[in-house]
Amino acid sequence: MRVLAGICAAGSSTRMGFDKLAAPLPTATPLKGDTCLTRACAASSHLDQYVILPPPDHPYYSARKALIGPLPAQSVSGGFSESLKALARAAQGYDGLLVQLADMPLITPAHVEAIRIAFEAEAGRAIIRATTDTGRQGHPVLFPAVCLPAFEDLTGDHGAQAIVARFGVTPLEIAGDAAIRDLDSPADWAAFVAD
């Protein structure tokens, strides 16, 4: 089955105060180019990918565009729903759309592949959503093609909760808190290096 990995990287990082997607991650042994965005791209590099970026006049656009290299991308303004709509349109002709949030640095290729395998096991007819080992729902989320037209009804800065509520979800546990661990604030950033 053909799955498009859609990477949401259009956010303004307002709570962080700097470009959290392009800044080197605060790890004990930093690697050159190790950022949230490069990790997101690496996690789904075995799939076709499509990246949502901010508009070209946004101060973070150039750095993010440079990090994704030749990957196909689209600039989007407006709320999160606009990013999701753009991804759903890009996924036409695919069996499913994997929605990745670019600020979740603990998601690995093994996690993405486990989600894809679970999707195939459901014959591409179920939403597969990553959860923690305690059952908390998170990301990535893989939507079957049948759900994609419903993305056009999304508005504002809301995610796809209405679609999940309408179609139901099959949870897939991934180890630890990777499915919910995002870097949204300076406290998150500091906790990441402390771990």
C-alpha positions as CSV (number, residue, x, y, z in Angstrom):
1,M,0.0,0.0,0.0
2,R,1.2,3.5,-0.8
3,V,1.4,5.9,2.1
4,L,2.4,9.6,1.9
5,A,4.2,10.9,5.0
6,G,3.1,14.5,5.5
7,I,5.4,16.5,7.8
8,C,3.8,19.5,9.4
9,A,6.5,22.2,9.7
10,A,4.7,25.4,9.2
11,G,4.4,26.5,12.8
12,S,5.8,29.8,14.1
13,S,7.3,28.4,17.4
14,T,5.8,31.4,19.3
15,R,5.9,29.7,22.7
16,M,9.6,28.7,22.1
17,G,10.8,32.1,21.0
18,F,13.1,30.7,18.3
19,D,12.9,28.3,15.4
20,K,12.6,25.0,17.4
21,L,12.4,23.0,14.2
22,A,15.7,24.2,12.7
23,A,17.8,24.8,15.9
24,P,20.3,22.1,16.9
25,L,18.7,19.8,19.4
26,P,19.9,20.3,23.0
27,T,21.3,16.8,23.4
28,A,24.3,15.9,25.5
29,T,26.3,14.9,22.3
30,P,24.9,17.1,19.6
31,L,25.3,16.0,16.0
32,K,25.7,18.5,13.1
33,G,22.3,18.9,11.5
34,D,20.4,17.1,14.3
35,T,17.2,19.1,14.5
36,C,13.6,18.3,15.1
37,L,12.9,18.7,11.4
38,T,15.8,16.5,10.2
39,R,14.7,13.8,12.7
40,A,11.1,14.0,11.4
41,C,12.3,13.7,7.8
42,A,14.6,10.7,8.7
43,A,11.8,8.9,10.6
44,S,9.6,8.6,7.4
45,S,12.4,8.6,4.8
46,H,11.4,5.1,3.6
47,L,8.0,6.6,2.5
48,D,7.1,9.3,-0.1
49,Q,7.2,12.6,1.8
50,Y,5.6,16.0,1.6
51,V,6.5,18.9,3.9
52,I,4.3,21.8,4.9
53,L,6.4,25.0,5.4
54,P,5.5,28.5,6.4
55,P,5.2,31.2,3.7
56,P,8.5,32.2,2.0
57,D,8.4,35.6,3.7
58,H,8.3,34.0,7.1
59,P,11.6,34.4,9.1
60,Y,11.9,30.6,9.6
61,Y,11.2,29.6,6.0
62,S,14.7,29.6,4.6
63,A,16.3,27.5,7.3
64,R,13.5,24.9,7.2
65,K,13.6,24.8,3.4
66,A,17.4,24.2,3.5
67,L,17.0,21.4,6.0
68,I,14.5,19.4,3.9
69,G,16.6,19.6,0.8
70,P,14.8,18.3,-2.4
71,L,11.8,17.0,-0.6
72,P,8.5,18.2,-2.2
73,A,7.0,21.0,-0.1
74,Q,4.3,23.5,0.0
75,S,4.0,26.8,1.9
76,V,0.9,27.3,3.9
77,S,-0.4,30.2,6.0
78,G,-3.3,30.2,8.4
79,G,-4.2,27.7,11.1
80,F,-3.1,24.1,11.5
81,S,-6.2,23.0,9.5
82,E,-4.7,24.6,6.4
83,S,-1.7,22.4,6.7
84,L,-3.8,19.3,7.1
85,K,-5.9,20.2,4.0
86,A,-2.8,20.7,1.9
87,L,-1.5,17.3,3.0
88,A,-4.8,15.6,2.2
89,R,-4.8,17.1,-1.3
90,A,-1.2,16.0,-1.8
91,A,-2.1,12.5,-0.7
92,Q,-4.7,12.0,-3.5
93,G,-3.9,8.7,-5.2
94,Y,-2.3,7.2,-2.1
95,D,-3.8,4.6,0.1
96,G,-3.1,6.6,3.2
97,L,-1.7,9.8,4.7
98,L,0.6,9.7,7.7
99,V,0.5,13.0,9.6
100,Q,3.7,13.7,11.4
101,L,4.4,16.7,13.6
102,A,7.9,18.0,13.1
103,D,8.5,18.9,16.7
104,M,8.4,15.3,18.0
105,P,12.1,14.3,18.1
106,L,11.6,10.8,19.6
107,I,9.7,9.4,16.7
108,T,11.9,6.9,14.8
109,P,11.8,5.0,11.5
110,A,10.8,1.9,13.5
111,H,7.8,3.7,14.9
112,V,6.7,4.9,11.5
113,E,7.2,1.4,10.0
114,A,5.1,-0.2,12.8
115,I,2.3,2.2,12.1
116,R,2.5,1.4,8.4
117,I,2.5,-2.3,9.0
118,A,-0.6,-2.0,11.3
119,F,-2.3,0.0,8.5
120,E,-1.7,-2.8,6.0
121,A,-2.9,-5.4,8.6
122,E,-6.2,-3.4,8.6
123,A,-6.3,-3.5,4.8
124,G,-5.9,0.3,4.7
125,R,-9.3,0.9,6.1
126,A,-8.6,2.1,9.7
127,I,-7.0,5.2,11.2
128,I,-3.9,4.0,13.0
129,R,-2.8,6.3,15.9
130,A,0.3,6.1,17.9
131,T,-0.2,5.9,21.7
132,T,2.1,5.7,24.7
133,D,2.5,2.5,26.6
134,T,0.0,3.9,29.1
135,G,-2.6,4.4,26.3
136,R,-2.4,8.2,25.8
137,Q,-3.2,9.0,22.2
138,G,-0.6,11.0,20.2
139,H,1.2,11.1,16.8
140,P,1.9,10.1,14.1
141,V,-1.6,9.3,12.8
142,L,-2.1,7.4,9.6
143,F,-5.4,8.2,7.8
144,P,-6.9,5.9,5.1
145,A,-7.8,7.5,1.8
146,V,-11.5,7.3,2.6
147,C,-10.9,10.0,5.3
148,L,-9.2,12.5,3.1
149,P,-12.2,14.3,1.7
150,A,-13.3,15.1,5.2
151,F,-10.1,17.2,5.7
152,E,-11.7,19.9,3.6
153,D,-14.2,20.6,6.4
154,L,-11.5,21.4,9.0
155,T,-11.2,25.0,10.1
156,G,-8.9,27.2,12.3
157,D,-6.1,25.9,14.4
158,H,-7.7,22.6,15.2
159,G,-6.4,19.2,14.2
160,A,-8.3,16.2,12.8
161,Q,-10.1,15.2,16.0
162,A,-13.4,15.5,14.3
163,I,-12.3,13.0,11.6
164,V,-10.9,10.6,14.3
165,A,-14.3,10.9,16.1
166,R,-16.2,10.2,13.0
167,F,-14.2,7.3,11.6
168,G,-12.8,5.8,14.8
169,V,-9.2,4.8,15.5
170,T,-7.1,1.8,16.0
171,P,-4.4,2.5,18.6
172,L,-0.9,1.3,18.2
173,E,1.3,1.4,21.3
174,I,4.9,2.6,20.9
175,A,7.4,2.5,23.7
176,G,7.7,5.2,26.3
177,D,6.3,8.6,25.7
178,A,7.5,9.2,22.1
179,A,3.9,9.5,20.8
180,I,3.2,12.6,23.0
181,R,6.7,14.1,23.5
182,D,6.9,17.3,21.6
183,L,9.1,20.4,22.2
184,D,6.6,23.3,22.6
185,S,8.2,25.5,25.2
186,P,11.6,26.3,26.8
187,A,10.8,24.0,29.6
188,D,10.2,21.1,27.1
189,W,13.5,22.0,25.5
190,A,15.4,21.9,28.8
191,A,13.7,18.7,29.9
192,F,14.8,17.0,26.6
193,V,18.5,17.5,27.4
194,A,17.9,16.5,31.0
195,D,16.6,13.1,29.8
